[in-house]
Amino acid sequence: MKKVMAVCCVAVLAGCAANPLNKGAERVEIMTATKEVKKCVYVGDVLGSQGNRFSGTFTANENLLLGARNAIKNDAARLGANAVLVQQQQNSQHELSGGTANSTLIGKAYKCGQ
């Protein structure tokens, strides 16, 4: 029983950290205005999300937001993009605690310059 509790504690604590930024994704710029990607080539839709009804309650809001940001940059880098135009941000609340349980970013990935 102690091993089960230890595994559960590790799983909850792991859910508290922000999604890591993959190698190469640090070069992806987050854009918020359409004019910033006007001369760029669209490469695909991207999504970044952090948290769920279980781990989100135990994760700091800043880690939920940073994790969603890292995830969308990872997705864009996977497509060969170097910019993301964020079109929508959604934060879901946990029905019992009332706190933020999930942060999601939706956007379009672009290859700019070069």
Secondary structure, DSSP 8 states (H G I E B T S, - for coil): -HHHHHHHHHHHHHTTS-----TTGGG-EEE-SGGGGTTSEEEEEEEEEE--TTTGGGS-HHHHHHHHHHHHHHHHHHTT-SEEEEEEEEEEE-TTT-SEEEEEEEEEEEE---
